[in-house]
Amino acid sequence: MTQLQQSAEETTAKMLANDEEKILLIEKLQLALVSKGDDIIKKLAEYQENAKSILGNMSINSHAAGYKIEADKARRTKNLFYWLTGISFVGLISSALWNSLHVPAEVNWTAVASKWVATFAISAAVTYFARQAAKHDINERDNRYMQLQLATMIHI
C-alpha cells in the first residue's frame, strides 16, 4: 500500500504542478489579452478622433458648398438685374430725348404730360432694377465671405 500511496502522492503532486503551470499560463494569457485589449481600445479611440475630424471637414465642406451655390445664384440674379438696368436706362434716355426733341409747335400739355409719365415709369423701373442688383451684390458678397471662412476652417 505504501507504494500505491506513494504513487498516488506522486500523481497528485504532478497534477498539482501541472495545475499551477496551467494557472500561471492562464494568468500570462490574461495579462497578454488585457494588454492587447488596451492597445485595441487606444487604436479605436484614435480612429474615432480621425473619423470625427473627417466628418467635421465633410460637414464644413458641405456648408461651404451651400454658400457657394447661394453666391452663384445671387451672382446670376445680380447680372440679370444689371442687364435689365442697362437696357431700361437706355430706354429712359431714349424716351427723354424723344420727348424733348419731338415737341410740336403748338404745345398740347396732355400729350407732353403723358409722354413724361411714360418716361418717369421707365425711370422707376431703372431704379427698381438697380436696387435689386445692389441687394443681390451684397447677398453674393456675404455668401462668398462665409464660403471663404468655412473653407479656411478646414485646414485649422
KEGU-529116 format. One record per residue (C-alpha): y, z negated, x. Coordinates in steps of 0.25 Angstrom, whole numbers, m for minus. Layout:
<atoms>
ATOM north    up  east
ATOM     Y     Z     X
...
</atoms>
This chain:
<atoms>
ATOM north    up  east
ATOM     0     0     0
ATOM     9    m3    11
ATOM     8    12    16
ATOM    11    16     2
ATOM    22     7     1
ATOM    28    11    14
ATOM    26    26     9
ATOM    33    23    m4
ATOM    45    16     4
ATOM    46    28    14
ATOM    46    37     2
ATOM    57    29    m5
ATOM    65    28     8
ATOM    64    43     9
ATOM    68    45    m5
ATOM    80    35    m4
ATOM    84    42     9
ATOM    83    56     2
ATOM    91    50    m9
ATOM   102    45     0
ATOM   103    58     7
ATOM   104    65    m7
ATOM   115    55   m11
ATOM   122    58     2
ATOM   120    73     0
ATOM   125    72   m15
ATOM   137    64   m10
ATOM   141    74     0
ATOM   139    85   m10
ATOM   148    77   m20
ATOM   159    76    m9
ATOM   158    91    m6
ATOM   159    94   m21
ATOM   171    85   m23
ATOM   178    91   m11
ATOM   175   105   m15
ATOM   180   102   m29
ATOM   193    96   m24
ATOM   195   109   m16
ATOM   192   118   m28
ATOM   202   109   m36
ATOM   212   111   m26
ATOM   210   126   m26
ATOM   210   127   m41
ATOM   224   119   m40
ATOM   229   130   m30
ATOM   224   141   m39
ATOM   231   134   m51
ATOM   244   134   m44
ATOM   243   148   m40
ATOM   240   152   m54
ATOM   252   145   m59
ATOM   260   152   m49
ATOM   255   165   m52
ATOM   257   163   m67
ATOM   271   158   m65
ATOM   274   170   m57
ATOM   268   179   m68
ATOM   276   171   m79
ATOM   289   173   m71
ATOM   285   188   m69
ATOM   283   190   m83
ATOM   296   183   m87
ATOM   304   191   m76
ATOM   297   204   m82
ATOM   302   200   m96
ATOM   316   198   m91
ATOM   315   212   m84
ATOM   311   218   m97
ATOM   322   212  m105
ATOM   332   216   m94
ATOM   327   230   m94
ATOM   329   231  m110
ATOM   343   225  m108
ATOM   346   236   m98
ATOM   341   247  m107
ATOM   349   242  m118
ATOM   361   240  m110
ATOM   360   254  m105
ATOM   359   259  m119
ATOM   372   252  m123
ATOM   379   257  m110
ATOM   376   271  m114
ATOM   380   268  m129
ATOM   393   262  m124
ATOM   396   274  m115
ATOM   393   284  m126
ATOM   401   276  m136
ATOM   412   275  m126
ATOM   413   290  m124
ATOM   413   291  m139
ATOM   424   281  m140
ATOM   433   289  m130
ATOM   430   302  m137
ATOM   433   297  m151
ATOM   446   290  m145
ATOM   450   303  m138
ATOM   447   312  m151
ATOM   455   303  m160
ATOM   467   303  m150
ATOM   467   318  m147
ATOM   464   323  m161
ATOM   475   317  m169
ATOM   480   326  m180
ATOM   495   330  m181
ATOM   496   322  m194
ATOM   490   309  m192
ATOM   480   304  m202
ATOM   479   289  m200
ATOM   466   288  m208
ATOM   459   299  m199
ATOM   465   292  m186
ATOM   460   279  m190
ATOM   446   284  m194
ATOM   445   291  m180
ATOM   449   278  m173
ATOM   440   269  m181
ATOM   428   278  m176
ATOM   434   276  m162
ATOM   434   261  m164
ATOM   420   261  m170
ATOM   415   268  m157
ATOM   423   258  m148
ATOM   416   247  m156
ATOM   402   254  m153
ATOM   406   255  m138
ATOM   410   240  m138
ATOM   397   236  m144
ATOM   388   245  m135
ATOM   396   239  m122
ATOM   394   225  m127
ATOM   379   227  m129
ATOM   378   234  m116
ATOM   385   222  m109
ATOM   375   212  m117
ATOM   363   219  m112
ATOM   368   220   m98
ATOM   370   205   m98
ATOM   356   203  m104
ATOM   350   213   m93
ATOM   356   205   m82
ATOM   351   191   m88
ATOM   337   197   m89
ATOM   338   203   m75
ATOM   343   190   m69
ATOM   331   182   m76
ATOM   321   192   m71
ATOM   326   190   m57
ATOM   326   175   m58
ATOM   312   175   m63
ATOM   307   186   m53
ATOM   313   177   m41
ATOM   305   165   m46
ATOM   292   171   m44
ATOM   294   170   m29
ATOM   298   156   m28
</atoms>
